[in-house]
Amino acid sequence: MLRTKLAIATMMMGMLATARPVLVHHSFSAEYDFAKPITLQGTVVKWELINPHGWITVDVKDANGKVVRWAVETGNPNALLRAGWRKDSLKPGDEVTIEGYLAKDGTPTVNGVQVTMADGRKVLAASSVTNGR
């Protein structure tokens, strides 16, 4: 009886040790509007190569000259690294152009698709939608 319990406990510990956590992940269409593409031109405030998604914070002047701080969601770090990104790819003060899609909630948030660097290089943002890019 003790051997059976020990065997079952060992098997269960092995299963728990190898189990992968199930992560809930949002879909593009739940948060962003594919019908509302946007292009932002602005100055990088912060670049975060973090899980589960990278984030670029950008200050953009609106039509009235007022600065609006935008949050741009990018892909996960692994996808970004494969696309050529590094932790030092963007620095505060860098000028960028970002193409993406607006958030449905009306906040200045974008799902980024492509970033054009100040030197003209275009880098995919490894987002959840690439619109055929």
C-alpha positions as CSV (number, residue, x, y, z in Angstrom):
1,M,0.0,0.0,0.0
2,L,2.8,2.4,0.9
3,R,4.6,1.6,-2.4
4,T,1.5,2.3,-4.4
5,K,0.9,5.7,-2.6
6,L,4.6,6.6,-3.1
7,A,4.4,5.6,-6.8
8,I,1.3,7.7,-7.3
9,A,2.8,10.7,-5.5
10,T,6.0,10.4,-7.5
11,M,4.0,10.2,-10.8
12,M,1.9,13.3,-9.8
13,M,5.0,15.3,-8.9
14,G,6.5,14.5,-12.2
15,M,3.4,15.6,-14.0
16,L,3.3,18.8,-12.1
17,A,6.9,19.5,-12.7
18,T,6.5,19.1,-16.5
19,A,3.2,20.9,-16.8
20,R,3.2,24.1,-18.7
21,P,1.1,27.0,-17.3
22,V,-1.9,27.9,-19.4
23,L,-1.8,31.6,-20.1
24,V,-4.9,33.5,-21.1
25,H,-4.1,35.8,-24.0
26,H,-6.2,38.4,-25.7
27,S,-6.9,38.4,-29.3
28,F,-6.2,41.3,-31.6
29,S,-9.9,41.8,-32.4
30,A,-10.8,42.0,-28.7
31,E,-8.7,45.1,-28.1
32,Y,-7.9,46.7,-31.5
33,D,-9.9,47.8,-34.5
34,F,-8.6,46.4,-37.8
35,A,-10.8,49.1,-39.6
36,K,-8.8,51.9,-37.9
37,P,-5.2,51.9,-39.1
38,I,-3.1,54.8,-37.9
39,T,0.4,56.2,-38.5
40,L,2.1,58.0,-35.7
41,Q,5.2,60.2,-36.0
42,G,6.8,61.1,-32.7
43,T,9.6,60.9,-30.2
44,V,10.3,57.8,-28.2
45,V,9.9,58.2,-24.4
46,K,10.4,54.6,-23.4
47,W,11.1,51.2,-25.0
48,E,10.3,48.1,-23.0
49,L,11.4,44.6,-24.3
50,I,9.3,42.7,-21.8
51,N,6.9,39.8,-21.5
52,P,4.3,39.2,-22.6
53,H,4.5,42.1,-25.1
54,G,7.0,44.8,-25.8
55,W,5.8,48.4,-25.4
56,I,7.0,51.7,-27.1
57,T,5.9,54.9,-25.4
58,V,5.9,57.8,-27.9
59,D,5.0,61.5,-27.6
60,V,3.1,62.7,-30.7
61,K,1.9,66.2,-31.5
62,D,-1.7,66.3,-32.5
63,A,-3.2,68.6,-35.1
64,N,-3.4,71.5,-32.5
65,G,0.3,71.0,-31.5
66,K,-0.7,69.4,-28.2
67,V,1.6,66.5,-27.2
68,V,-0.2,63.2,-26.7
69,R,1.5,60.2,-25.1
70,W,0.8,57.0,-27.0
71,A,1.4,53.4,-25.9
72,V,2.3,51.0,-28.7
73,E,2.0,47.3,-28.1
74,T,4.5,45.1,-30.0
75,G,5.0,41.4,-30.1
76,N,6.6,39.2,-27.5
77,P,10.4,39.5,-26.9
78,N,11.2,36.3,-28.7
79,A,9.4,37.4,-31.9
80,L,10.9,40.9,-31.6
81,L,14.4,39.4,-31.3
82,R,13.8,37.3,-34.4
83,A,12.6,40.4,-36.2
84,G,15.9,42.2,-35.4
85,W,15.0,44.1,-32.3
86,R,17.4,44.5,-29.3
87,K,17.0,46.2,-25.9
88,D,18.9,49.2,-27.3
89,S,17.0,49.4,-30.6
90,L,15.2,52.5,-29.4
91,K,16.3,55.2,-27.0
92,P,14.5,58.2,-25.5
93,G,14.6,61.0,-28.0
94,D,14.6,58.8,-31.1
95,E,12.3,60.0,-33.8
96,V,10.1,57.2,-35.2
97,T,7.1,56.5,-37.4
98,I,4.8,53.8,-36.3
99,E,2.1,52.1,-38.3
100,G,-0.6,50.1,-36.5
101,Y,-4.2,49.9,-35.4
102,L,-6.1,51.9,-32.8
103,A,-7.5,50.5,-29.6
104,K,-11.2,50.0,-29.4
105,D,-11.4,51.6,-26.0
106,G,-10.6,55.1,-27.3
107,T,-7.3,55.4,-25.4
108,P,-4.1,56.5,-27.2
109,T,-3.1,52.9,-27.6
110,V,-2.0,51.1,-30.8
111,N,-1.2,47.6,-31.8
112,G,2.1,48.3,-33.7
113,V,2.7,46.6,-37.1
114,Q,5.8,48.4,-38.4
115,V,8.3,50.9,-37.0
116,T,10.3,53.2,-39.2
117,M,13.5,54.3,-37.5
118,A,15.1,57.7,-37.9
119,D,17.6,56.3,-40.4
120,G,14.8,55.0,-42.6
121,R,15.1,51.3,-41.6
122,K,11.7,49.6,-41.3
123,V,11.3,46.9,-38.7
124,L,8.2,44.8,-38.1
125,A,6.8,45.2,-34.6
126,A,6.0,41.4,-34.4
127,S,2.5,42.2,-33.4
128,S,-0.5,39.9,-33.5
129,V,-1.6,41.2,-36.9
130,T,0.7,42.0,-39.8
131,N,-1.8,42.9,-42.5
132,G,0.1,41.0,-45.1
133,R,3.4,42.6,-44.4
